[in-house]
């Protein structure tokens, strides 16, 4: 049975693709009863690859700890079912373009009129106003608008580059899960539900601003503009691979020089403090690069470890699952999905001592729990059979 800090909370999940499903899966990990509402076609990610026995890896991760119901929301009986479901909910989450849920008769006004304590969350690309509000928006669009693609620009060609993962979707999902938890806490205090609007663009700007956009924080004419930090300098090539090294404090810089047999540089006035290292940046990088290249990755790691320098060997993707720290933490859990078979996924991130989160249910088949949920809504067997015959519901 589900357990966790959100046990007893019901979430009706109208989301699909990435940002919404990841957010609601976090809530499911933490014990919420998450009911995924789908059309007969199902979430597009059900057809993603890699796949085994009809279970897509992407979908399985983003929709674990959920139940699935298939209802045609465009019909009056289907809408009635969904409104009855919303009556039982603590949270509704949707990520359609602005206005879609209202046109279906399932918008905030309709939902809150039958459930005043409801937390109603709308996730979208750029909000509901402005020149981009009616556009189709995906992760790459937000990377472009927010400055994230520019942040990744190639230092030689200045060509913008995308981060090679759907980072804006994922950032938004984390904000959504936190925001929902905050709204539930507020409801515990005042007894009232509320509407929450959350855009991917807001989440991306919040993410990039502290370091990537700091030159634009102060207003006025007396501004100090600092050079943008190129994180490529944290990647160092060894004689046979790569390491990530990030010295920040003085002792860490001293340790880096010692580890690379460049200890005489620590007393050199060109490198003795952050300002001096910045002024002599190119020379410093050349000296460091040549230092790392003299040693194998194993040798570099041993030397950096001895000198207490922040480092890691850079794992190729296939090595991540075998990294000794990941193994020691038990950060990846093996389980058997009822359809997909043996699988591996990251464990829930928060480690609750009193109300442990967990992976208690694999991702659902399309409409797998339709009949079960309708029975919870007091639909009779005869009513359910009729809904099946008319195609209003679909049940595995």
C-alpha positions as CSV (number, residue, x, y, z in Angstrom):
1,X,0.0,0.0,0.0
2,X,1.2,3.6,-0.7
3,X,2.9,5.4,2.2
4,X,4.6,8.7,2.5
5,X,3.9,12.3,3.7
6,X,1.1,12.7,1.1
7,X,-0.8,9.5,2.0
8,X,-4.5,10.3,1.9
9,X,-4.1,13.1,-0.7
10,X,-5.8,12.5,-4.1
11,X,-4.4,14.1,-7.2
12,X,-6.4,14.0,-10.5
13,X,-3.8,14.3,-13.2
14,X,-4.8,15.6,-16.6
15,X,-1.1,16.1,-17.7
16,X,0.9,14.5,-20.4
17,X,4.4,14.4,-22.0
18,X,7.0,15.6,-19.4
19,X,6.5,18.5,-17.1
20,X,3.2,17.6,-15.6
21,X,3.7,13.8,-15.3
22,X,7.1,14.2,-13.6
23,X,5.5,16.6,-11.0
24,X,2.6,14.2,-10.3
25,X,4.9,11.2,-10.1
26,X,6.9,13.0,-7.3
27,X,3.6,13.4,-5.5
28,X,2.9,9.7,-6.1
29,X,6.3,8.7,-4.8
30,X,5.4,10.6,-1.6
31,X,2.2,8.6,-1.1
32,X,-0.5,10.6,-3.0
33,X,-3.2,8.6,-4.9
34,X,-2.5,9.9,-8.4
35,X,-5.2,9.2,-11.0
36,X,-4.0,9.8,-14.5
37,X,-6.9,10.9,-16.8
38,X,-6.3,10.0,-20.5
39,X,-8.1,10.0,-23.8
40,X,-8.4,6.7,-25.7
41,X,-5.2,7.6,-27.6
42,X,-3.3,7.9,-24.3
43,X,-0.3,10.0,-23.3
44,X,2.0,10.4,-26.3
45,X,4.9,9.1,-24.2
46,X,3.3,5.7,-24.0
47,X,4.7,5.3,-27.6
48,X,8.2,6.4,-26.7
49,X,11.4,4.3,-27.1
50,X,13.0,2.2,-25.8
51,X,10.1,-0.1,-25.2
52,X,9.4,-3.6,-23.9
53,X,6.1,-5.4,-24.0
54,X,4.3,-2.1,-24.8
55,X,5.9,-0.2,-21.8
56,X,8.1,2.8,-22.8
57,X,11.0,3.6,-20.5
58,X,10.2,7.3,-20.4
59,X,6.6,6.7,-19.6
60,X,7.3,4.2,-16.9
61,X,9.6,6.6,-15.0
62,X,7.3,9.6,-15.3
63,X,4.0,7.8,-14.5
64,X,4.9,5.3,-11.7
65,X,2.8,5.3,-8.6
66,X,-0.3,6.2,-10.6
67,X,-3.6,4.7,-11.6
68,X,-5.1,5.3,-15.1
69,X,-8.6,6.1,-16.2
70,X,-9.7,6.6,-19.8
71,X,-12.7,8.9,-20.2
72,X,-14.0,10.9,-23.2
73,X,-14.1,14.4,-21.7
74,X,-15.9,15.7,-24.8
75,X,-19.1,13.9,-24.0
76,X,-21.6,14.9,-21.3
77,X,-21.4,11.5,-19.5
78,X,-17.6,11.7,-19.6
79,X,-17.6,15.2,-18.2
80,X,-20.0,14.2,-15.5
81,X,-17.6,11.3,-14.5
82,X,-14.6,13.7,-14.4
83,X,-16.5,16.3,-12.3
84,X,-17.5,13.6,-9.9
85,X,-13.8,12.6,-9.7
86,X,-12.8,16.2,-9.1
87,X,-15.2,16.3,-6.2
88,X,-13.1,13.7,-4.5
89,X,-9.8,15.3,-5.3
90,X,-7.4,17.4,-3.2
91,X,-5.4,18.5,-6.3
92,X,-6.1,18.8,-10.0
93,X,-3.1,19.3,-12.3
94,X,-3.4,20.0,-16.1
95,X,-0.9,21.2,-18.7
96,X,-3.0,22.0,-21.7
97,X,-2.7,25.3,-23.5
98,X,-4.6,28.0,-21.7
99,X,-8.4,27.8,-22.2
100,X,-8.7,24.1,-23.1
101,X,-9.9,22.9,-19.7
102,X,-12.5,25.7,-19.6
103,X,-13.8,24.7,-23.0
104,X,-14.2,21.2,-21.7
105,X,-16.2,22.4,-18.8
106,X,-13.4,21.4,-16.4
107,X,-11.8,24.7,-15.7
108,X,-11.0,26.2,-12.3
109,X,-14.4,27.9,-11.9
110,X,-16.3,24.8,-12.6
111,X,-14.0,22.6,-10.5
112,X,-13.9,25.0,-7.5
113,X,-17.6,25.5,-7.5
114,X,-18.1,21.8,-6.6
115,X,-14.9,21.5,-4.5
116,X,-14.0,24.8,-2.8
117,X,-11.0,23.2,-1.0
118,X,-9.4,22.1,-4.4
119,X,-5.9,23.0,-5.3
120,X,-6.1,23.5,-9.1
121,X,-2.7,23.7,-10.9
122,X,-2.3,24.8,-14.5
123,X,1.1,24.3,-16.1
124,X,1.8,25.9,-19.4
125,X,4.6,27.2,-21.6
126,X,4.6,31.0,-21.2
127,X,1.5,31.8,-19.2
128,X,-1.9,33.0,-20.4
129,X,-1.1,36.5,-21.6
130,X,1.4,38.0,-24.0
131,X,2.3,37.5,-27.7
132,X,3.5,33.9,-27.3
133,X,0.6,32.7,-25.1
134,X,-1.3,30.9,-27.9
135,X,1.8,29.2,-29.4
136,X,2.6,25.6,-29.1
137,X,5.5,25.5,-26.6
138,X,8.0,22.7,-25.9
139,X,11.3,22.6,-24.0
140,X,13.5,23.9,-26.8
141,X,11.3,27.0,-27.2
142,X,11.8,27.9,-23.5
143,X,15.5,27.2,-23.7
144,X,15.5,29.8,-26.6
145,X,13.4,32.5,-24.9
146,X,14.9,32.2,-21.4
147,X,18.6,32.5,-22.4
148,X,19.5,29.0,-21.6
149,X,20.4,28.2,-25.2
150,X,22.6,31.4,-25.3
151,X,24.2,30.4,-22.0
152,X,25.3,27.2,-23.7
153,X,26.8,29.0,-26.7
154,X,30.0,27.5,-28.2
155,X,32.8,29.8,-27.1
156,X,34.5,29.9,-30.5
157,X,31.6,30.1,-32.9
158,X,29.1,31.8,-30.5
159,X,26.4,29.4,-31.9
160,X,23.7,28.8,-29.3
161,X,23.3,25.2,-28.2
162,X,20.5,23.3,-26.4
163,X,21.2,21.5,-23.2
164,X,20.9,17.9,-24.2
165,X,18.0,17.0,-22.0
166,X,14.5,18.5,-21.5
167,X,15.8,20.7,-18.7
168,X,13.0,23.3,-18.8
169,X,10.3,20.6,-18.5
170,X,12.1,19.0,-15.6
171,X,12.8,22.3,-13.8
172,X,9.1,23.1,-14.1
173,X,8.1,19.7,-12.7
174,X,10.1,20.3,-9.6
175,X,8.6,23.8,-9.1
176,X,5.1,22.3,-9.6
177,X,5.6,19.6,-7.0
178,X,6.9,22.1,-4.5
179,X,4.2,24.6,-5.2
180,X,1.5,22.0,-4.8
181,X,2.9,20.9,-1.4
182,X,3.0,24.6,-0.3
183,X,-0.6,25.0,-1.4
184,X,-1.7,21.9,0.6
185,X,0.1,23.3,3.6
186,X,-1.7,26.6,3.2
187,X,-5.0,24.8,3.0
188,X,-4.2,23.0,6.3
189,X,-3.9,26.5,7.9
190,X,-6.9,28.3,6.3
191,X,-9.1,25.5,4.9
192,X,-9.3,27.1,1.4
193,X,-8.3,25.8,-2.0
194,X,-6.8,28.0,-4.7
195,X,-5.7,28.2,-8.3
196,X,-2.0,28.1,-9.2
197,X,-0.6,29.0,-12.6
198,X,2.9,27.9,-13.4
199,X,4.7,28.6,-16.6
200,X,7.8,26.8,-17.9
201,X,9.2,30.3,-18.7
202,X,8.9,31.5,-15.1
203,X,10.6,28.3,-13.9
204,X,13.4,28.6,-16.5
205,X,14.1,32.3,-15.6
206,X,14.2,31.4,-11.9
207,X,16.7,28.7,-12.7
208,X,19.1,30.7,-14.9
209,X,19.0,34.0,-13.0
210,X,21.4,33.6,-10.0
211,X,24.5,33.0,-12.0
212,X,23.6,33.1,-15.7
213,X,21.9,36.4,-15.7
214,X,23.5,38.2,-12.8
215,X,24.7,41.0,-15.1
216,X,21.0,42.0,-15.5
217,X,20.1,42.1,-11.9
218,X,21.0,45.7,-11.0
219,X,19.1,48.6,-12.7
220,X,20.6,52.0,-13.5
221,X,23.7,53.3,-15.1
222,X,26.4,52.5,-12.5
223,X,26.6,48.8,-13.4
224,X,29.5,46.4,-13.0
225,X,29.4,43.8,-15.7
226,X,31.4,40.7,-15.1
227,X,32.7,38.1,-17.6
228,X,30.4,35.1,-18.1
229,X,31.8,31.9,-16.5
230,X,32.6,29.2,-19.0
231,X,31.9,25.9,-17.2
232,X,34.0,24.1,-19.8
233,X,37.0,24.8,-17.6
234,X,35.7,22.3,-15.1
235,X,36.2,19.5,-17.6
236,X,39.8,18.3,-17.8
237,X,41.3,15.8,-20.1
238,X,43.6,13.2,-18.6
239,X,45.9,10.9,-20.5
240,X,43.1,8.4,-21.0
241,X,39.8,10.1,-20.1
242,X,38.1,13.1,-18.4
243,X,37.5,14.4,-14.9
244,X,35.3,17.2,-13.5
245,X,37.3,19.4,-11.1
246,X,35.9,22.5,-9.4
247,X,38.3,24.2,-7.0
248,X,36.7,27.3,-5.3
249,X,38.4,28.0,-2.0
250,X,42.0,28.9,-1.6
251,X,42.9,25.5,0.0
252,X,41.3,23.7,-3.0
253,X,43.4,25.7,-5.5
254,X,46.5,24.9,-3.5
255,X,45.5,21.3,-3.5
256,X,45.0,21.3,-7.2
257,X,48.4,22.7,-7.9
258,X,50.0,20.1,-5.6
259,X,48.1,17.2,-7.1
260,X,49.4,18.1,-10.6
261,X,53.0,18.7,-9.4
262,X,52.5,22.4,-10.0
263,X,53.0,23.4,-6.4
264,X,55.3,26.3,-7.3
265,X,52.3,28.0,-8.9
266,X,50.6,28.5,-5.5
267,X,53.1,31.1,-4.5
268,X,53.0,32.8,-7.9
269,X,51.4,36.2,-7.7
270,X,49.7,35.6,-11.1
271,X,47.6,32.9,-9.5
272,X,47.4,33.7,-5.8
273,X,43.8,34.9,-5.6
274,X,40.6,34.9,-7.7
275,X,41.3,38.3,-9.3
276,X,44.9,37.3,-10.3
277,X,43.7,34.0,-11.7
278,X,41.0,35.8,-13.8
279,X,43.5,38.2,-15.2
280,X,45.8,35.4,-16.2
281,X,43.0,33.0,-17.1
282,X,44.3,31.7,-20.5
283,X,47.8,31.0,-19.1
284,X,46.4,29.3,-16.1
285,X,44.2,27.0,-18.3
286,X,47.2,26.0,-20.4
287,X,49.2,25.1,-17.4
288,X,46.4,23.1,-15.8
289,X,45.6,21.3,-19.1
290,X,49.2,20.2,-19.5
291,X,49.3,19.1,-15.9
292,X,46.2,16.9,-16.2
293,X,47.4,15.4,-19.5
294,X,50.5,13.9,-17.8
295,X,48.4,11.5,-15.6
296,X,45.9,8.8,-16.2
297,X,42.4,9.3,-14.9
298,X,43.1,6.9,-12.0
299,X,46.2,8.7,-11.1
300,X,44.5,12.1,-11.2
301,X,41.6,10.9,-9.1
302,X,44.0,9.5,-6.5
303,X,46.0,12.8,-6.4
304,X,43.0,15.0,-6.1
305,X,41.5,12.8,-3.4
306,X,44.7,13.0,-1.3
307,X,44.7,16.8,-1.7
308,X,41.0,17.2,-0.8
309,X,40.0,18.8,-4.2
310,X,36.4,18.7,-5.3
311,X,36.4,16.3,-8.3
312,X,34.8,13.3,-10.0
313,X,35.6,11.1,-12.9
314,X,33.2,11.9,-15.7
315,X,31.1,8.8,-16.2
316,X,30.0,7.8,-19.6
317,X,26.2,7.0,-19.4
318,X,26.7,3.3,-19.3
319,X,29.0,3.7,-16.2
320,X,26.6,5.8,-14.2
321,X,24.7,2.7,-13.0
322,X,27.9,1.2,-11.7
323,X,29.4,4.2,-10.0
324,X,30.4,3.2,-6.5
325,X,28.7,6.2,-4.8
326,X,25.4,5.5,-6.6
327,X,25.6,1.9,-5.7
328,X,26.5,2.6,-2.0
329,X,23.6,5.0,-1.7
330,X,21.1,2.6,-3.3
331,X,20.1,5.5,-5.5
332,X,18.8,3.2,-8.2
333,X,16.1,0.7,-7.4
334,X,15.5,-2.6,-9.3
335,X,11.9,-3.8,-9.5
336,X,9.6,-5.9,-11.7
337,X,7.0,-4.0,-13.8
338,X,3.9,-6.2,-14.3
339,X,4.1,-5.7,-18.1
340,X,7.6,-4.2,-18.8
341,X,9.5,-6.8,-16.7
342,X,12.7,-6.1,-14.8
343,X,13.4,-2.4,-14.6
344,X,15.7,0.1,-12.9
345,X,14.7,3.6,-11.8
346,X,16.0,6.3,-9.5
347,X,14.5,6.1,-6.0
348,X,12.4,9.0,-4.6
349,X,14.8,11.8,-3.8
350,X,13.6,12.9,-0.4
351,X,14.5,10.4,2.4
352,X,11.7,10.8,4.9
353,X,12.5,9.1,8.3
354,X,8.9,9.0,9.6
355,X,6.8,8.8,6.4
356,X,9.1,7.1,3.8
357,X,8.4,7.7,0.1
358,X,8.7,4.7,-2.2
359,X,8.0,3.0,-5.5
360,X,4.9,1.0,-4.7
361,X,3.2,0.8,-8.2
362,X,4.6,0.5,-11.7
363,X,3.3,2.8,-14.4
364,X,-0.3,1.8,-15.3
365,X,-1.6,0.4,-18.6
366,X,-3.9,2.6,-20.5
367,X,-7.3,2.7,-18.7
368,X,-6.1,-0.1,-16.4
369,X,-8.0,1.3,-13.4
370,X,-11.0,2.8,-15.1
371,X,-13.5,0.3,-13.7
372,X,-11.9,0.4,-10.2
373,X,-12.1,4.2,-10.1
374,X,-15.7,4.3,-11.4
375,X,-16.7,1.8,-8.7
376,X,-15.2,4.2,-6.2
377,X,-17.4,6.9,-7.7
378,X,-20.5,4.7,-7.0
379,X,-21.1,3.7,-10.7
380,X,-23.0,0.4,-10.9
381,X,-21.8,-2.5,-13.1
382,X,-24.7,-1.8,-15.4
383,X,-23.7,1.8,-15.8
384,X,-20.1,0.9,-16.4
385,X,-21.1,-1.6,-19.1
386,X,-23.2,1.0,-20.8
387,X,-20.3,3.5,-20.7
388,X,-18.0,0.9,-22.3
389,X,-20.6,0.1,-25.0
390,X,-20.9,3.8,-26.0
391,X,-17.1,4.3,-26.0
392,X,-17.2,7.0,-23.3
393,X,-14.7,4.9,-21.2
394,X,-12.0,2.4,-22.0
395,X,-10.9,-0.2,-19.5
396,X,-8.2,-2.9,-19.8
